Amino acid sequence: MATQDTTVTIVPYIKVHSGKMHEVEPLCERFVEKSKTEAGCLYYGFCFNGDVAFCREGYKNGDAALAHLDNVGALLVELQKLTDIVRIEIHGPEAEVAKLRGPLAEQKPEYFILKCGFRR
């Protein structure tokens, strides 16, 4: 079964360094504000479970996800000083996920390819 859905989600789990949550939370708010300006961003926000953060983010397609990464690049550099990536996944149809394979190769994400489904 095929799908017309082009949505891409980036699924990062991030461990906050000890004693750094007070710096990470305001930084997450800056990510949210910057992401609000992106036409291709469908949703974006941070969830927390103790010292682990999860960024809940979805994009119209692979190009929109790449535009987001470019838009928040400087903030990512700041975040990497305060956290470690525990796990990162990329979800979407192969044609859209393929656009992220090169740019995200260094992060070593796991790729989950959408085979069937729908989007409203």
C-alpha positions, 0 to 999 in steps of 0.5 A: 500500500502506498501513501501520498504523505510526504511528512518527515519527523525528526525524533531526538532524545537528549540527555541534559548534563547534570545541573544544566537544566536551568540553561536548557529550558530557556534555550528550548524556548528560543528553538520554539520561537525560531521554528515558529517562523518556518512555513514548512514546520507543522509542529514543534515543542519540547517534552521532558522526563527528568533530565531527558528532553524530547523534541517533538517536531514534524515537517511538510517534507524533507526540504522543510526539515532541512530548512529547519536544521539550517534555521536553528543551526546556531542554537544546535551548537549551543544545545550540544554544549549542554546535552548529549544525544541519546538517540535520534530517529528520522521518520517519513517516506523514502524519497523525503528521508533520502534528503536527510541522509547526507546532512545528518550522517554524522548524527548516525540517526535510525531511519524509519521508512513510511510504507503505508498510511494517510494524513489528513 
